[in-house]
Amino acid sequence: MSSPIDPPIPASDSTTTPEKNQSPGNLKMTALEVGLLVSVSVIINTMVGTYSGLKGSYLLKDVLHLSASQVSAMGILIGIPAYIRPFLGTGADLFPLFGFHRRSYYVLSWILYAAALITEGLIPTHGYTYTNVLGLTLAAGLGANLLFVIMDSIMVSIGNRTGTIGRLQSAQQGIPLLMALGFTSHLGGFVAENWSYQRCFLLSGLFAAFGALTTFLVHEKPVDRRYERHPNTLNERHIEQVEDRIDTSVHAKALGKALISPGLWICVLYVFYLILTPGTNTAQFFYSSNVLHFSPQFMGDLGIPGSAGAVVGIALFLLVSKRLPTSAIVWGAFLGDLTAYPLLFLWRDHHSAEIITFITAMTGSIYNLCLLTFAAKVCPKGIEASIYALFMAAVSLAGNLGDNLGSRIYDYYGPAHHHSITYGWYALIVWGIILTAMAAVMVPLLPRWTRDAKVEREQNAAQAAA
């Protein structure tokens, strides 16, 4: 059957008119302006992660003395702000703050992000506890997730309208990788090995505070037009208020229609399951540190081959993304996830780690971009913040649950039952292959236009004619 969620009509970059190059509603931004916003914001956020990311992992392992399962369990709690992304997106779509649907929420997100990190940097090492680390990380996560909800909604809105969503998402994913390839991977390893926790978190907070300045790149007309011009009659004021209420009502109805669509939820479930399959991140960190004895500097430097591989993957995706039907994207996500596991059997020393990191990062970036592009294609126009945030919440929840599942498998077959830790690592890989392969049975359940290129073309042509 055809999908109740219609795919957007991609517009050609070469034929986009000035009117089409603007977003619907109050956003008045071109694809180039959105690209600048995404690029600058991602650069700043990458610097935040460079100083606090790997160092934060060692804080949990070496200061709080958590096991792999305990770290991943804490990750489930830390992911709460990501799980409520749909509510953050809906709030931004329906309820303007200080007259804006995007700008006010955007600057608020940076302020909250910075405040939490700076506060964490003011705590002495002996003062870190499970409670205060969890609380401050949740606060920072709330700011970061609100930031990306707003940025993603702008990107998806403009990207779907102008046919540039693949390029914008590639920029969003690719810039951190180029930075890692150039210097942030080595820098992250250096600060993790040599700097104090306080210095790392304080500098991260200062970068986040600087990020608030990117709000000036968000060009949005106020919802209440009295902020822009001052009508002289009550009748004009009344008309504008009615228009604003109608706009909110239309968005609410569109959102309600989307949320009762079986097609939407099947798409969300497919993305959720692919991410849910046993994650290796935390287990790999413990295995590399405790068994293979990789130093913090080398762990950071692994980001260099990883970034190089991911850049290659993004480049390959960019070459074909405009011509790929959604059905190819659906299968690309599945195959990208499945092929990552077998290579991890060879994760044994520095040399193998560098090679495998390159290859898995290449396939992983293609897998990631396939999922993001698939999610963007499903988003109905006008409520992108809500629906795209729903997908991102599913990705975050499944990612944390999957990482916890992988860590539990690693501990259960390894340290927890006094087996070889290597045995636990291999058991995790086997279960990952088995559970990922099972995702193939979900593809026939997806809406028809997502798995049949001919149906998608016909549906796009019908919408274009209308």
N, C-alpha and C positions, 0 to 999 in steps of 0.2 A: 504494500500500500504506500501511497505517497505520504510525505512527512507533513504534519501540521505546522512544523517550523520551516518556513520557506527560506532558501538560501538567498543572501543578498545578491544584487546584480553588480558584478565588478565593472568599474569604469576604466577605460583605457587611459593610461597616463598621458598619452599624447593628445587626447581629445578632451581632456577635462577643462571645462570652462571655469571662470572665476566663481560663478555661482555654485557649481558642483564641487568646487574645491573648498567649500566651507561646510562646516558641520551643521546639521539641523539644530533648531532651537537657538539658544542664546550664545553658544560657542561660535566665535568668528575667527577661525584659524585655518590656514592652509596646511597641506600635507608637509610642506617644507618647515613651517613653524612648529608643527607637532614633532617632526624629526629632531629639531633643535631642542625642544623641551625634553624629549625622551633621552637624547644623547647627554645633555648636561646633567640631568637628574641621575641617570645611571652612572655617570662618571663619579659623581659625589657619593652615591650609595656604595659604589665599589670601593672607594677609599675608606668608608666607614667599616665595611666588612674586612678590608685588609688588616686593619689594626685590631679589630675585636673578634673576628671569626675563629681563626685557629687558636688564638689565645683563650677564647671562651671555652673551647673544647678541653684544653689543658686545665682550665679552672675547675671544670666538673670532674675531671679524672684525677688530678693531683692534689687539689685543695679540698674539694668535697668528697673525694675518694669514692666515687660512684662506679659501679660495674657497667659493662656494655648494656645490659638489660635496663639498669636503672637510669642510665643516660637517655636511652631511647624512650623510656617511660616518661621521664621528665620532658622529653621532646613533644610527647603527645599533649601535655599540659601547656607547654610553651606555644604550641600551635593554635591555641584557642582563638587569638585574634584573627588568624587566617580562616578559621572555620566560620566566623561571623561576617566574612566578606560580603555575602549576599545582602545582609542587613545594612552594612555600611554603604553598599552600592545603592540599595533601595532608598536609604535615607538621603543620599546625595541626589538621586533622581527626583524624589518627590518633595523634599523639604529644603528649600534654599536657606543658607546661613549668611546673614548680613547681606542678603540680596543676591547671592550667587549660589549656583548648584555645584560649581567646581572650585573656583579660586579660594574661597574661605576655608573649605575643607582641606584643600591642598596645603595652605600655609600652616593650618593647625596641625596637620600630620607631621611636618618637619619639626615644629616646636616641641611636640610631645616626644618624638624620636630623640631629639637632642637632649632634652631634660633628663630622660631616663638614663641615657648613656653617661652623661656628666655626673649624675648622682652615683652611678655604679663606680665611677672612677674616683670618687671621694671616700670610698670605704677602704679601710686598711685591710691587708691580706687576712689577718686573723679575724676580721669582722665579717667575712663572707660566710653566710649560712645558706642552707637550702631554701629557706623562706625568702630572704631578701634578694637572692640571686633570681629566684623564680619570679618574684613580684616585679623587679625592675626589668627583667627580660620580657615579661608580658607587656609592660608599659611601652618598652621600645618596639616590641612586635606590633602593638596596636597602632603606633604611629607609622611604622613602616608599611603595614598592610593597608591602612587608610591612604597613604601616599600612593601605593601601587593601584589601589582601586580607582582612584581619581585619574591617575596617569593612563591606566589601561582603558578606562572608559573613553577618554579623549582619543587615544590611539585607535581603538576599535571603531569608534564613530567615524573618524576621518578616513581611516584605512579601508573600511568596507565601502564607503561612499566613493572613494577615489581609486579603488583597486590597488592600494599600496600597502595593505595590511601585512603581506608577507615581508616586504622590505622593512617596514617599521618594526615588526617583531624580530627580524634578523638583526637590526641595529640594536634593539633592546638586549638581545642575547649576545650579540657579537662584540659590543664595546667592552664589557668586562673581560672577555676572553683575550682581546687584543692587549688590554692593560695587563692582564696576568702574564701573557706571553712576553711583554716588554719589561715589566718590573714588579707588579704587585705580588706575584707568587713568591719570588725571592724575598721581597720585603716582608710579606706575611710570615714566612718562616723565620726571618731574622728577628722580628719583634717578638714572636712567640718564644724564641730561645733566649733572648737577651733583655727584653724590656719587662718592667713591672706590669702587673695587671692594671694598676691605677693609671699609669702613663698611657697604656693602650686605650682604655675606655675613655679617658678624658679627651684624647686627640680625636677619637671616633665621634664623640659628642660635639666637638668644635666643627668638624666637617658637616655633621647633620645640621647644626645651627646655620652654617653658611648656605646649606641647601635651601633654606627658606627663601633666599633671594630669587630662586628660580620661579617663584610665583609670578614675577613680572613677565614671564614668558606665556602665561595663560591669559589669552585674550577672550574675555567673556562679557557680553552685555548683561547688565543687571536684570534680574527677573522683574523687579518693580521699576518700570521705566521712568519713574519720578527721580531716580538717581541720575538719569542722563539729561532729561529736560523737565521743565516744571510747568505743566499745563495750568492754565489760568481758571479753568472752570471745574466744578465738582463733577460734571458729566464726563469730562475726559478722564478724570481720576477713576471714576466708577467703571468706565469702559476698560481701562487698563487692568483693574483688579479682577474684573470678570474674565478677561483674556488669560490672566495668570492662573485663575482657578480652572478654566477650561483646559489649559495646557497640563496641569497636574492631573486632572481627571482622565485625560487621554492617556497619559503615561501609566496611570494606575490600572486602567482597563486593559491596556496592552500587556502589562505585567501579569495581571490576573489570567489573561488568555494563555500566555506563554506557560505559566506555572501549572496549568491543568492539561498541558499537552503531553501525551505519552511519548511522542517523538523526542521531546527535549530531555525527559528523564532517562530514556534509554541511552541517549548520547552521553549524558552525565555519568550513568552507570558504567558504560564502556570505558570512559576515561578513568573513572574511579578504580575499576578493577585492574587496569593495566598498571596504575601507580601502586596499587595495594600489594602486588606481588612482592615477595620478600626483599626488603631493601638491604643493601650491603654497606652503607656509609659508616655507621657506627661500628659494626663488627669489623670492617676493614681497617678502621682507625686503630682499634684495640689489637687486632691481629698484627698489623704492621708495626705497632709500637712495642707490644709485649713479646711477640714471637720473632719477628724479623729484625727487631731493634733499630727501626728507622729513626733517625734523629728528627727533632722539630724542624730544623733547617731543610733536611731532605724532604720531609712531608710537605713543607711549603713549596719547595722547588719542583715537586711533582706537578704543580699547577702549570708549569711551563710546557711540558709535552701534552698535558691535558688541554691547555688552551690552544696549542697548535693544532691538535686533532679536532677540537671543536670548531676552530676557524675554518678548517678544510670542510667539515660537515656543513657548516652554514653556507659556505661558498657553493657547495654542490646543491644545497637546497635552493639557494637564490637562483641558480641557473635554470632550474626546472619548475620552481614553485608556481609561476604564472600559468604554466601549461598543465599542471597536475590537476586532474579531477579529484573531488573529495574522496572517491573510492580508493584512489591510490594513496591518499594521505592516511586513510583509515588503516590500510594494510601496512603502510610504512611505519606507523606507530607500533603496530604489533610486532613486526619483524625487528625493528630497532631494539625493542625491549628484550625480545627472545635471544638475540645474538650476543647480548652483553655478558650473559652468565658463563658460557663455556670457557671463555678466555681467562676467567679468574682462577681456573685450576692451575694456571701457570704463574700465578702471583707468588714468587719465591724469593727474589732478591732485588737489588737495586736496578739491575739492567732489565729484568723482565717487567718490573713495575713501571719503568719508563715507557717501554714499548706498549704494554697493555693499556696504560693510561692514555696514550695517544689514540689507540684504536677504539677503545670504549668511549672516549670523549667524542670522537668523530661520529660514531653510530648514535651515541646518546644525544648529541645536539640535533641530529636529524629527527630522532624520535621525539625530542622535546618540541621542536618546531612543528612537527606534524600534529602533535596534540594541541598546541596553542592555536595553530591555524584552523584546525577542525573546530575548536571551541568558538573562535571568532566567526566562522562561517555560519554557525548555528544561531548567533545572536540576532534577534529582531531589532530593526532600527528604532532608536529613541529610548530603548531601555538597556543599552549595552552595559552600563555600569552594574546593573542588577544581575543580568544573565551571565556576563563574562565573570563577574565576581563569584557567581554560583559555581562555575567550573573551577575557578582558582581555589575556592574553598574545598571542593571535592579533591583537587590535586593535593592541597596541603594536608587535609585530614588523612587521605589515603597514603601520602608519603610518610607521615609520622607513624601511622599504624603499621605500614609495611616495614619501616625501619625497625620498629619494635618487634614485629614478627620475625624479621631476619636476625635480630640480636638475641631473641629468645631461642631460636633454633640453634644459633651459634653457641650460646651458653648451655642449652640443654644437651646437645650432643658433644659438648666439649667440657669446659671447666666445671659446670654444675654437677656433672656425674663423674668427675674425675677421669674423663676420657682425654685423649690428646686434643689440644686446642686446634691442631691442624685438622683433626677429624671433624670437629665442629664447623670449621670453615668450609670443608668439602660438602658436608651435609647441607649447609645453607645454599650452596651453589646448586646442588641437585634439586632441592625443593623449589628453588627459584625457576629452574627450567620447567619442571612439571607444572607448577601453578600458572606460569605465563602461557604455556602451550594451550592450557584450557580456555584462554580468552578467545580462541578462534571460534568457539561455538556461539559467541555473542554477536559476531558480525552479521549473520543473517537476520538478527532481531533489530538491527538498526533501521532507521527510516530509509525508504528505497532510494531516495535521491543521493544519500551518502554512500551507497554501495553500487550504484548503477550510473555510469557517466552519461549514458544516453538520456536517462530520465532527468538528470541534473541539467543537461543542455536544453532540453525541451522546457523545463520549468523556468529556467532563466530567460529563454526566448519569450515565453508567455508573459512573464513579468515585464520584460522590456517593451513588448507590444502594448501592454496595458498602461 
